[in-house]
Amino acid sequence: MDFFILTLLVKAVCTAAVVVGASVAAEKFGPFWGGLIACFPISAGPAYVLLGLQHDDAFIAASALSSFASGVVIWAFAILFVRLGQRYNVWVSLTGTLAVWLVLALIVRAVPWTLPTAVLANVVAFMATLKFTPTVTLDTVRRNPAAKAHWSELPLRAVLVGLFVAVVVTASDAIGPAATGIAAVFPIAMSSLAVIMARSLGMTAARAAIAATVKPMLGIVLGMMVLSQTAVQIGKWPALLLAFAISMTLPLLIARYWRRA
């Protein structure tokens, strides 16, 4: 099978699975848990594994540094969606947020990042997001009993998210390998989760779910930082395992000890 097609299918299936799982968790246990699950590297992880099969250690390290620097636009996505969602519906909010994300991603792409500059940018972006993201009550949103899903809704969600991923991945791969790191952390799961939450629980729940990603997103951002610094030193595969371990465990620790929105 063509490598591009394989990459596309793996990304689509993995992202669809995590978004569906996150939406079910949010509907049953509250938006906080949906946002937490959306922070796991279910899409970026397989993308980097497939990249590792095709490229050398230096390529993985360079891509990961770009992904790490892109933490700035990930947090910008969160704060913008939560704020726009105070006044607009999910489609207007998401369109505006993704438009700003694209502009910021192009700026990130143009900057010759080093580890110190990427760390500084992420620290500033994270602190600004904590300060300026409006507080959304995470535990008081409950599913309307009248909105009970039909049995076909979950597979439909998976298909729709998979199609969305396919479109995004196709477009991102067309811009060339230099933007691989940014494309790998495109907020596909967050965007899809916002739409599903707005549809099933309302806009407040969508805002709450995205607000809940701000702190746990540290996991994947720090995982990419570690990958960028270790892929060449210890090899891409041990570095990927280390990065994934950080990306999976840190959100759980944050959920345990730093849950306040």
Buried (B, 14 or more C-beta within 10 A) or exposed (E): EEEEEEBBBBBBBBBBBBBBBBBBBBBEEBBBBBBBBBBBBBBBBBBBBBBBEEBEBEBBBBBBBBBBBBBBBBBBBBBBBBBBBEEBEBEEBBEBBBEBBEEBBEEBBEEEBEEEEBBEBBEEBBEBBEEEBEEBEBEEBEBEEEEEBEEEBBEEBBEBBBEBBBEBBEEBBEEEBEBBBBBBBBBBBBBBBBBBBBBBBBBBBBBBBBBBBBBBBBBBBBBBBBBBBBBBEEEBEEBBEBBBEBBBEBBBEBBEEEBEB
